[in-house]
């Protein structure tokens, strides 16, 4: 068995319309992507949570997956009529063979070395270094597999700065990767906070998978009474979110850190660093601790 993918070249004004029409015509799935992806002309789009970006690539492609028995020419004729085009759009067809999709997905995620002693290892792999600190973590519904530069920046910083007995708060914990790493690096207790209940569930499962003692961690949603009891309790607060939420959360996050404690902020593009830095300078002596692929890690010590 196989499937066919119909790929139509279009522009920003028509991409969403074509995607909707293809779904109505029975496409199993449809997506919009940059026609220049992986070339020098690739157009990067960035947005923050809560913002309406309103942008689609000017040179776009709409890909729609169909069963092998469909009549592509008929679909294109019907699409041309439904979209009120004068002539059929430019398109191509690709064949998609049946595969072991689980195995294919797993093959895209190999162990990741963070430092000389810290690795992230999916459950289907053997650790390349059994003597290292290995974080057993699979890609899932919550952000944080260790592959993104922002997560790597945080993990490297924790590897260098966690001390035995530290109390840490991971705000926007996602998969729990930073909190779990902190425990394995010597923290006494970690608290992960997130607005998404699925992230809380994922973090708890990952912590248990990594043989963390249940008395040493807690994962809670941001609106719980327990979250209100945390101000001033942390030796370290780490938040890998995005620039705008970090700016809005500056008073809250700053209040979680004890005097003399540290804060580490990630999810910040280089050009956003000054704005985030300014938001925290009232409480911390801030600096750029590291950068990677256009992202920066800001850290500070509370006065």
URHUTA-V151600 format. One record per backbone hydrogen bond with DSSP energy under -0.5 kcal/mol. NH is the residue of the N-H (numbers start at 1). CO is the residue of the C=O. If there is no record, write none. Layout:
# URHUTA-V151600
nh=NH co=CO
nh=NH co=CO
This chain:
# URHUTA-V151600
nh=3 co=96
nh=4 co=66
nh=5 co=94
nh=6 co=4
nh=6 co=64
nh=7 co=5
nh=7 co=92
nh=8 co=6
nh=8 co=62
nh=9 co=90
nh=10 co=60
nh=12 co=58
nh=14 co=11
nh=15 co=11
nh=18 co=14
nh=19 co=15
nh=20 co=16
nh=21 co=17
nh=22 co=18
nh=23 co=19
nh=24 co=20
nh=25 co=21
nh=26 co=23
nh=27 co=22
nh=28 co=65
nh=29 co=65
nh=31 co=63
nh=33 co=61
nh=35 co=59
nh=36 co=59
nh=37 co=34
nh=39 co=36
nh=42 co=39
nh=44 co=42
nh=51 co=48
nh=53 co=51
nh=60 co=10
nh=60 co=58
nh=61 co=33
nh=62 co=8
nh=63 co=31
nh=63 co=61
nh=64 co=6
nh=65 co=29
nh=66 co=4
nh=68 co=2
nh=70 co=67
nh=72 co=70
nh=75 co=71
nh=76 co=72
nh=77 co=73
nh=78 co=74
nh=79 co=75
nh=80 co=76
nh=81 co=77
nh=82 co=78
nh=83 co=79
nh=84 co=81
nh=85 co=80
nh=92 co=7
nh=94 co=5
nh=96 co=3
nh=97 co=95
nh=98 co=1
nh=101 co=99
nh=104 co=100
nh=105 co=101
nh=106 co=102
nh=107 co=103
nh=108 co=104
nh=108 co=105
nh=109 co=106
nh=110 co=108
nh=112 co=120
nh=114 co=112
nh=114 co=118
nh=115 co=118
nh=119 co=133
nh=120 co=112
nh=121 co=135
nh=125 co=122
nh=132 co=129
nh=133 co=117
nh=134 co=132
nh=135 co=119
nh=135 co=133
nh=136 co=134
nh=137 co=121
nh=137 co=135
nh=140 co=142
nh=151 co=148
nh=152 co=148
nh=153 co=149
nh=154 co=150
nh=155 co=151
nh=156 co=152
nh=157 co=153
nh=158 co=154
nh=159 co=155
nh=160 co=156
nh=161 co=157
nh=162 co=158
nh=165 co=186
nh=166 co=163
nh=168 co=166
nh=168 co=189
nh=169 co=236
nh=170 co=191
nh=171 co=169
nh=171 co=238
nh=172 co=170
nh=172 co=193
nh=173 co=170
nh=173 co=193
nh=175 co=143
nh=176 co=173
nh=180 co=176
nh=181 co=177
nh=182 co=178
nh=183 co=179
nh=184 co=180
nh=185 co=181
nh=186 co=183
nh=187 co=182
nh=188 co=166
nh=189 co=166
nh=190 co=216
nh=191 co=168
nh=192 co=218
nh=193 co=170
nh=194 co=220
nh=197 co=195
nh=199 co=196
nh=200 co=196
nh=201 co=197
nh=202 co=198
nh=203 co=199
nh=204 co=200
nh=205 co=201
nh=206 co=202
nh=207 co=203
nh=208 co=204
nh=209 co=205
nh=210 co=206
nh=211 co=208
nh=212 co=207
nh=216 co=213
nh=217 co=214
nh=218 co=190
nh=220 co=192
nh=222 co=194
nh=224 co=221
nh=228 co=224
nh=228 co=225
nh=229 co=226
nh=230 co=227
nh=232 co=255
nh=233 co=230
nh=234 co=256
nh=235 co=167
nh=236 co=167
nh=237 co=262
nh=238 co=169
nh=239 co=264
nh=240 co=171
nh=241 co=239
nh=241 co=266
nh=243 co=267
nh=246 co=242
nh=247 co=243
nh=248 co=244
nh=249 co=245
nh=250 co=247
nh=253 co=249
nh=254 co=250
nh=255 co=251
nh=256 co=252
nh=256 co=253
nh=257 co=253
nh=257 co=254
nh=258 co=234
nh=260 co=302
nh=261 co=258
nh=262 co=235
nh=263 co=300
nh=264 co=237
nh=265 co=298
nh=266 co=239
nh=268 co=296
nh=270 co=294
nh=272 co=269
nh=273 co=269
nh=273 co=270
nh=276 co=272
nh=277 co=273
nh=278 co=274
nh=279 co=275
nh=280 co=276
nh=280 co=277
nh=281 co=277
nh=283 co=280
nh=284 co=280
nh=285 co=301
nh=286 co=284
nh=287 co=299
nh=289 co=287
nh=289 co=297
nh=290 co=297
nh=292 co=295
nh=295 co=292
nh=296 co=268
nh=297 co=290
nh=298 co=265
nh=298 co=296
nh=299 co=287
nh=300 co=263
nh=301 co=285
nh=302 co=261
nh=303 co=283
